[in-house]
Each structure stands twice: as structure tokens, then as C-alpha cells.
Amino acid sequence: MSDGPPPTLDYRGPDKGKPRPLDQWQNDPNNVGSFFVGLFISLGISAIIWVPGGSYFFKHSDNALSVIIGLATLKVLTAFALIAFTRRWRGFGIGILVSLPLSGLIIFGVCAANVKI
């Protein structure tokens, strides 16, 4: 009766050596690079808008708050769309989302430098 252990079954099929594809919840190895690209592009856009245009927005115009709210809303909507609907660009969207507080610091610095009390 003891003929040894039963034979093992290999259910993997003919593509045994191929790596398994990443599913929706596994980490993508390229997310770190795209995170930093999203972070620095978003910060660059804020710096390009606020550093040269800050003196105009805060001294000569009264619509600086609408520009701040519009830019922040655009960043949040873009970030959530990238995070929720695309797996490849998820790190980029997270980078945009992380850049929001840092962009707020850019806006605060420009405001403090240009508004006279």
C-alpha cells in the first residue's frame, strides 16, 4: 500500500516560466519615478504661475482667490482621475496630490512678499 507520495499536479500550463501579470492592487515598479515626475511638474506649474504673476495677482487684481481655487480644483480633479481610472499613471496622480500643500506654501510665500499691510 505504500507506493510513495501521490504525484503532484502542475496546473500552470505551458507558460510556466512567464511572470504573472500585475493585478489591480499590486504595486507597479514604475510608480516611484512617475510619482516624482508628477510632484515636480505640478510644483513647476505652480511656480511658473505664481512667481512671475504673483505681483500682478496680489497688487493689481482682485481675482487671485479665484485663480487659487481654480488651479487647486484642476489639480485635485486631475489627480483623482489618474488615481482612480488609470493604473499606469497612478503614481503621477499621487505626486500631483502630494504637491498641493507645497504649492500652497509657494502661494503663501508670494502673497507674503507682495501684499503690504
FILUMTI-658993 format. One record per residue (C-alpha): residue number from 1; residue in three letters; chain; x, y, z. Coordinates in nm, 2 decimals, decimal comma. Example, Ala and Ser with C-alpha at 12.3 -4.5 7.8 and 13.67 -1.06 7.14 Angstrom:
<rs>
@nr: 1&rest: ALA&kette: A&xx: 1,23&yy: -0,45&zz: 0,78
@nr: 2&rest: SER&kette: A&xx: 1,37&yy: -0,11&zz: 0,71
</rs>
This chain:
<rs>
@nr: 1&rest: MET&kette: A&xx: 0,00&yy: 0,00&zz: 0,00
@nr: 2&rest: SER&kette: A&xx: 0,28&yy: 0,25&zz: 0,05
@nr: 3&rest: ASP&kette: A&xx: 0,39&yy: 0,32&zz: -0,31
@nr: 4&rest: GLY&kette: A&xx: 0,52&yy: 0,67&zz: -0,21
@nr: 5&rest: PRO&kette: A&xx: 0,36&yy: 1,01&zz: -0,22
@nr: 6&rest: PRO&kette: A&xx: 0,09&yy: 1,08&zz: -0,48
@nr: 7&rest: PRO&kette: A&xx: 0,21&yy: 1,27&zz: -0,79
@nr: 8&rest: THR&kette: A&xx: 0,19&yy: 1,64&zz: -0,78
@nr: 9&rest: LEU&kette: A&xx: -0,03&yy: 1,82&zz: -1,03
@nr: 10&rest: ASP&kette: A&xx: 0,10&yy: 2,12&zz: -1,22
@nr: 11&rest: TYR&kette: A&xx: -0,19&yy: 2,35&zz: -1,31
@nr: 12&rest: ARG&kette: A&xx: 0,02&yy: 2,63&zz: -1,46
@nr: 13&rest: GLY&kette: A&xx: 0,00&yy: 2,50&zz: -1,81
@nr: 14&rest: PRO&kette: A&xx: 0,25&yy: 2,56&zz: -2,09
@nr: 15&rest: ASP&kette: A&xx: 0,36&yy: 2,91&zz: -1,99
@nr: 16&rest: LYS&kette: A&xx: 0,53&yy: 2,81&zz: -1,66
@nr: 17&rest: GLY&kette: A&xx: 0,82&yy: 3,04&zz: -1,69
@nr: 18&rest: LYS&kette: A&xx: 0,63&yy: 3,36&zz: -1,76
@nr: 19&rest: PRO&kette: A&xx: 0,58&yy: 3,60&zz: -1,47
@nr: 20&rest: ARG&kette: A&xx: 0,22&yy: 3,65&zz: -1,36
@nr: 21&rest: PRO&kette: A&xx: 0,07&yy: 3,98&zz: -1,47
@nr: 22&rest: LEU&kette: A&xx: 0,02&yy: 4,25&zz: -1,21
@nr: 23&rest: ASP&kette: A&xx: -0,34&yy: 4,28&zz: -1,09
@nr: 24&rest: GLN&kette: A&xx: -0,51&yy: 4,60&zz: -0,99
@nr: 25&rest: TRP&kette: A&xx: -0,39&yy: 4,60&zz: -0,63
@nr: 26&rest: GLN&kette: A&xx: -0,02&yy: 4,51&zz: -0,68
@nr: 27&rest: ASN&kette: A&xx: 0,24&yy: 4,78&zz: -0,69
@nr: 28&rest: ASP&kette: A&xx: 0,38&yy: 4,89&zz: -1,02
@nr: 29&rest: PRO&kette: A&xx: 0,76&yy: 4,92&zz: -1,02
@nr: 30&rest: ASN&kette: A&xx: 0,75&yy: 5,24&zz: -1,22
@nr: 31&rest: ASN&kette: A&xx: 0,53&yy: 5,43&zz: -0,97
@nr: 32&rest: VAL&kette: A&xx: 0,81&yy: 5,59&zz: -0,78
@nr: 33&rest: GLY&kette: A&xx: 0,95&yy: 5,76&zz: -1,08
@nr: 34&rest: SER&kette: A&xx: 0,62&yy: 5,88&zz: -1,20
@nr: 35&rest: PHE&kette: A&xx: 0,54&yy: 6,00&zz: -0,85
@nr: 36&rest: PHE&kette: A&xx: 0,84&yy: 6,23&zz: -0,85
@nr: 37&rest: VAL&kette: A&xx: 0,76&yy: 6,34&zz: -1,21
@nr: 38&rest: GLY&kette: A&xx: 0,41&yy: 6,43&zz: -1,11
@nr: 39&rest: LEU&kette: A&xx: 0,53&yy: 6,61&zz: -0,80
@nr: 40&rest: PHE&kette: A&xx: 0,79&yy: 6,83&zz: -0,98
@nr: 41&rest: ILE&kette: A&xx: 0,57&yy: 6,90&zz: -1,28
@nr: 42&rest: SER&kette: A&xx: 0,29&yy: 7,02&zz: -1,05
@nr: 43&rest: LEU&kette: A&xx: 0,52&yy: 7,23&zz: -0,84
@nr: 44&rest: GLY&kette: A&xx: 0,67&yy: 7,37&zz: -1,16
@nr: 45&rest: ILE&kette: A&xx: 0,33&yy: 7,47&zz: -1,29
@nr: 46&rest: SER&kette: A&xx: 0,25&yy: 7,65&zz: -0,96
@nr: 47&rest: ALA&kette: A&xx: 0,59&yy: 7,82&zz: -0,96
@nr: 48&rest: ILE&kette: A&xx: 0,55&yy: 7,94&zz: -1,32
@nr: 49&rest: ILE&kette: A&xx: 0,21&yy: 8,08&zz: -1,25
@nr: 50&rest: TRP&kette: A&xx: 0,27&yy: 8,24&zz: -0,91
@nr: 51&rest: VAL&kette: A&xx: 0,63&yy: 8,36&zz: -0,90
@nr: 52&rest: PRO&kette: A&xx: 0,61&yy: 8,59&zz: -1,21
@nr: 53&rest: GLY&kette: A&xx: 0,23&yy: 8,65&zz: -1,19
@nr: 54&rest: GLY&kette: A&xx: 0,21&yy: 8,69&zz: -0,81
@nr: 55&rest: SER&kette: A&xx: 0,28&yy: 9,06&zz: -0,81
@nr: 56&rest: TYR&kette: A&xx: 0,01&yy: 9,12&zz: -1,07
@nr: 57&rest: PHE&kette: A&xx: -0,25&yy: 8,90&zz: -0,90
@nr: 58&rest: PHE&kette: A&xx: -0,20&yy: 9,04&zz: -0,55
@nr: 59&rest: LYS&kette: A&xx: -0,14&yy: 9,40&zz: -0,63
@nr: 60&rest: HIS&kette: A&xx: -0,34&yy: 9,49&zz: -0,94
@nr: 61&rest: SER&kette: A&xx: -0,62&yy: 9,24&zz: -0,95
@nr: 62&rest: ASP&kette: A&xx: -0,89&yy: 9,11&zz: -0,71
@nr: 63&rest: ASN&kette: A&xx: -0,93&yy: 8,77&zz: -0,87
@nr: 64&rest: ALA&kette: A&xx: -0,63&yy: 8,59&zz: -0,71
@nr: 65&rest: LEU&kette: A&xx: -0,85&yy: 8,38&zz: -0,49
@nr: 66&rest: SER&kette: A&xx: -1,04&yy: 8,25&zz: -0,80
@nr: 67&rest: VAL&kette: A&xx: -0,71&yy: 8,16&zz: -0,96
@nr: 68&rest: ILE&kette: A&xx: -0,60&yy: 7,98&zz: -0,65
@nr: 69&rest: ILE&kette: A&xx: -0,93&yy: 7,79&zz: -0,62
@nr: 70&rest: GLY&kette: A&xx: -0,94&yy: 7,71&zz: -0,99
@nr: 71&rest: LEU&kette: A&xx: -0,58&yy: 7,58&zz: -1,00
@nr: 72&rest: ALA&kette: A&xx: -0,63&yy: 7,37&zz: -0,69
@nr: 73&rest: THR&kette: A&xx: -0,96&yy: 7,22&zz: -0,82
@nr: 74&rest: LEU&kette: A&xx: -0,80&yy: 7,14&zz: -1,15
@nr: 75&rest: LYS&kette: A&xx: -0,51&yy: 6,96&zz: -0,97
@nr: 76&rest: VAL&kette: A&xx: -0,74&yy: 6,76&zz: -0,74
@nr: 77&rest: LEU&kette: A&xx: -0,97&yy: 6,65&zz: -1,03
@nr: 78&rest: THR&kette: A&xx: -0,67&yy: 6,55&zz: -1,24
@nr: 79&rest: ALA&kette: A&xx: -0,51&yy: 6,36&zz: -0,96
@nr: 80&rest: PHE&kette: A&xx: -0,82&yy: 6,17&zz: -0,86
@nr: 81&rest: ALA&kette: A&xx: -0,90&yy: 6,08&zz: -1,22
@nr: 82&rest: LEU&kette: A&xx: -0,54&yy: 5,95&zz: -1,27
@nr: 83&rest: ILE&kette: A&xx: -0,55&yy: 5,76&zz: -0,94
@nr: 84&rest: ALA&kette: A&xx: -0,90&yy: 5,61&zz: -0,99
@nr: 85&rest: PHE&kette: A&xx: -0,91&yy: 5,52&zz: -1,35
@nr: 86&rest: THR&kette: A&xx: -0,56&yy: 5,45&zz: -1,48
@nr: 87&rest: ARG&kette: A&xx: -0,32&yy: 5,21&zz: -1,32
@nr: 88&rest: ARG&kette: A&xx: -0,02&yy: 5,32&zz: -1,52
@nr: 89&rest: TRP&kette: A&xx: -0,05&yy: 5,69&zz: -1,42
@nr: 90&rest: ARG&kette: A&xx: -0,14&yy: 5,62&zz: -1,06
@nr: 91&rest: GLY&kette: A&xx: 0,19&yy: 5,74&zz: -0,92
@nr: 92&rest: PHE&kette: A&xx: 0,18&yy: 6,05&zz: -1,13
@nr: 93&rest: GLY&kette: A&xx: -0,16&yy: 6,14&zz: -0,98
@nr: 94&rest: ILE&kette: A&xx: -0,04&yy: 6,08&zz: -0,63
@nr: 95&rest: GLY&kette: A&xx: 0,25&yy: 6,31&zz: -0,70
@nr: 96&rest: ILE&kette: A&xx: 0,01&yy: 6,58&zz: -0,81
@nr: 97&rest: LEU&kette: A&xx: -0,20&yy: 6,53&zz: -0,49
@nr: 98&rest: VAL&kette: A&xx: 0,11&yy: 6,55&zz: -0,27
@nr: 99&rest: SER&kette: A&xx: 0,22&yy: 6,87&zz: -0,44
@nr: 100&rest: LEU&kette: A&xx: -0,09&yy: 7,06&zz: -0,32
@nr: 101&rest: PRO&kette: A&xx: 0,04&yy: 7,16&zz: 0,02
@nr: 102&rest: LEU&kette: A&xx: 0,37&yy: 7,25&zz: -0,13
@nr: 103&rest: SER&kette: A&xx: 0,20&yy: 7,46&zz: -0,39
@nr: 104&rest: GLY&kette: A&xx: 0,01&yy: 7,63&zz: -0,10
@nr: 105&rest: LEU&kette: A&xx: 0,34&yy: 7,72&zz: 0,05
@nr: 106&rest: ILE&kette: A&xx: 0,45&yy: 7,88&zz: -0,28
@nr: 107&rest: ILE&kette: A&xx: 0,13&yy: 8,08&zz: -0,29
@nr: 108&rest: PHE&kette: A&xx: 0,17&yy: 8,19&zz: 0,07
@nr: 109&rest: GLY&kette: A&xx: 0,53&yy: 8,30&zz: 0,01
@nr: 110&rest: VAL&kette: A&xx: 0,44&yy: 8,50&zz: -0,29
@nr: 111&rest: CYS&kette: A&xx: 0,14&yy: 8,65&zz: -0,11
@nr: 112&rest: ALA&kette: A&xx: 0,35&yy: 8,75&zz: 0,19
@nr: 113&rest: ALA&kette: A&xx: 0,61&yy: 8,91&zz: -0,03
@nr: 114&rest: ASN&kette: A&xx: 0,37&yy: 9,11&zz: -0,24
@nr: 115&rest: VAL&kette: A&xx: 0,09&yy: 9,22&zz: 0,00
@nr: 116&rest: LYS&kette: A&xx: 0,16&yy: 9,53&zz: 0,20
@nr: 117&rest: ILE&kette: A&xx: -0,02&yy: 9,58&zz: 0,53
</rs>
